[in-house]
Amino acid sequence: MVDVITEITINRPITEVSEYATNPDHAPEWYVNIHSVDWRTPKPLKLGSQIAFKAKFLGKELAYVYEIVEFIPEKKFVMKTVDGPFPMETIYTWQAIDEGHTQMTLQNKGNPKGFNKILSFFMTFMMRRANMKDLIKIKTILEQ
């Protein structure tokens, strides 16, 4: 089981941070590994929406579809894979520190198929590193 949790403080109001982060069209801007997004269900984003992502991770091209399974604006956003290389859940949470500062947490958890414990440890390390880059990038974008 892989369970990676990263967090960062973004010097922007919670509304701005959560609205930007939950818009799948922004994913290629702030996710280092995501190259494209394709809506499989009509906009706007809601429970049950499905979005296809193409990414590159550990030198491999990945294609997967996420479904929105929980969405509480400015609190929590959960996507689960319905199609892809391994079952994965991505969770965003936000907490207002004050009116102009937001704590954002990014969590990825899942059970990569065919990976032994050594490779799972390596994958966890690489995911944590990528997630931290993603959070730094979203912070940079939103604070400009």
C-alpha positions in Angstrom: 0.0 0.0 0.0 1.3 3.4 -0.9 0.0 6.4 1.2 1.8 9.7 0.6 0.8 12.9 2.4 2.3 16.3 1.6 1.3 19.8 2.6 2.1 23.4 2.1 1.0 26.8 3.2 -0.2 29.0 0.3 -0.4 32.8 0.9 -3.9 33.1 -0.7 -7.5 32.8 0.6 -8.9 29.3 0.9 -11.6 30.0 -1.7 -9.0 30.9 -4.3 -6.8 27.9 -3.5 -9.6 25.3 -3.5 -11.3 26.7 -6.7 -8.0 26.6 -8.6 -6.9 23.2 -7.3 -10.3 21.5 -8.0 -10.5 22.7 -11.6 -9.1 19.7 -13.7 -8.3 22.1 -16.6 -5.6 23.6 -14.3 -3.9 20.2 -13.6 -1.3 20.4 -16.4 -0.3 23.9 -15.1 0.6 22.8 -11.6 1.1 19.0 -11.7 4.6 18.4 -12.9 3.8 15.0 -14.4 0.4 15.6 -15.9 0.4 16.5 -19.6 -3.2 16.6 -20.6 -6.8 16.4 -19.3 -9.9 15.2 -21.1 -13.4 15.6 -19.6 -15.3 12.3 -20.0 -18.5 13.8 -18.5 -19.9 17.3 -19.2 -18.8 20.3 -17.2 -19.2 21.7 -14.5 -17.4 19.5 -12.0 -19.7 17.6 -9.7 -19.9 14.2 -7.9 -19.5 11.5 -10.5 -17.6 13.6 -13.0 -15.0 11.7 -14.8 -11.7 13.1 -16.1 -9.0 11.4 -18.1 -5.4 12.3 -17.4 -2.2 11.6 -19.3 1.0 11.8 -17.3 4.5 10.6 -17.2 5.8 9.0 -14.0 9.0 7.0 -13.4 9.7 7.2 -17.2 6.4 5.7 -18.2 3.5 7.2 -20.0 0.3 6.7 -17.9 -3.3 7.2 -18.9 -6.0 7.0 -16.3 -9.5 8.1 -15.5 -10.5 9.6 -12.2 -14.0 9.9 -10.8 -15.0 12.6 -8.3 -16.3 10.7 -5.3 -16.4 13.5 -2.6 -16.5 17.3 -3.0 -16.9 19.7 -0.1 -15.9 23.1 -1.4 -13.1 24.7 0.6 -12.8 21.5 2.7 -12.2 18.3 0.8 -12.0 16.9 -2.7 -11.5 13.2 -3.4 -10.9 11.5 -6.8 -10.6 7.7 -7.4 -9.3 5.9 -10.4 -11.9 4.0 -12.4 -9.4 3.1 -15.1 -5.7 3.1 -15.1 -2.5 1.3 -14.3 -3.3 0.8 -10.6 -6.1 1.8 -8.2 -5.4 5.2 -6.7 -7.2 7.8 -4.6 -6.2 11.4 -4.6 -7.4 13.6 -1.8 -7.1 17.4 -1.4 -7.9 19.1 1.9 -7.7 22.8 2.8 -7.7 24.6 6.1 -7.8 28.4 6.4 -4.9 29.6 8.6 -6.3 33.1 8.4 -8.1 35.2 5.7 -5.0 35.2 3.5 -3.3 31.9 4.2 -4.3 28.4 3.4 -2.9 25.0 4.4 -3.3 22.6 1.5 -2.8 18.9 1.9 -2.3 16.5 -1.1 -2.6 12.8 -0.4 -2.2 9.9 -2.8 -3.0 6.4 -1.7 -3.4 3.1 -3.5 -2.2 -0.4 -4.1 0.1 -0.6 -7.1 -0.3 -3.9 -8.8 2.7 -6.1 -9.4 5.0 -4.1 -7.2 7.0 -5.8 -4.4 7.7 -4.1 -1.1 11.1 -2.6 -2.3 9.5 -1.0 -5.3 6.6 0.2 -3.3 9.0 2.0 -1.0 10.8 3.6 -4.0 7.4 4.5 -5.5 6.3 6.2 -2.2 9.6 8.2 -2.1 9.1 9.3 -5.8 5.5 10.2 -5.3 6.3 12.2 -2.2 8.9 14.1 -4.1 6.6 14.7 -7.1 3.7 15.8 -4.9 5.9 18.3 -3.1 7.0 19.7 -6.5 3.3 20.0 -7.4 2.5 21.8 -4.2 5.4 24.2 -4.6 4.2 24.9 -8.2 0.6 25.6 -7.2 1.9 27.9 -4.4 4.1 29.8 -6.9 1.2 30.1 -9.5 -1.3 31.3 -6.9 1.1 33.7 -5.1 2.1 35.5 -8.3 
